[in-house]
Amino acid sequence: MLKIKDIVDLKELEKFGFKPKYNEDTGKIERYIYNNSMVINIKDRKMYPFRKYNEYSEIDLEYFKADFVEEALYDLIKADLVEKVGE
């Protein structure tokens, strides 16, 4: 799994097209989202693909896009903001 390095200020993600998503109750940023394709959680800094589920709780494969691999993920790796953790 990939995560944003601990030394990186998460505001840097906005330069790469990530948008902050705020908690409605606290007003604090909970995660950053890239083009509805990738989510980065603030707590653990891990990167997850965004998946849409259909009415049967199955992953909607037509909706699932891997564009983030070519776009944002490549840019983040090239900028040395990402590290591999775990499996």
Rosetta blueprint (number, residue, H / E / L):
1 M L
2 L E
3 K E
4 I E
5 K L
6 D L
7 I L
8 V L
9 D L
10 L H
11 K H
12 E H
13 L H
14 E H
15 K H
16 F H
17 G L
18 F L
19 K E
20 P E
21 K E
22 Y E
23 N L
24 E L
25 D L
26 T L
27 G L
28 K L
29 I E
30 E E
31 R E
32 Y E
33 I E
34 Y E
35 N L
36 N L
37 S L
38 M E
39 V E
40 I E
41 N E
42 I L
43 K L
44 D L
45 R L
46 K E
47 M E
48 Y E
49 P E
50 F L
51 R L
52 K L
53 Y E
54 N L
55 E L
56 Y L
57 S L
58 E L
59 I E
60 D L
61 L L
62 E L
63 Y L
64 F L
65 K L
66 A L
67 D H
68 F H
69 V H
70 E H
71 E H
72 A H
73 L H
74 Y H
75 D H
76 L H
77 I H
78 K H
79 A L
80 D L
81 L L
82 V E
83 E E
84 K E
85 V L
86 G L
87 E L
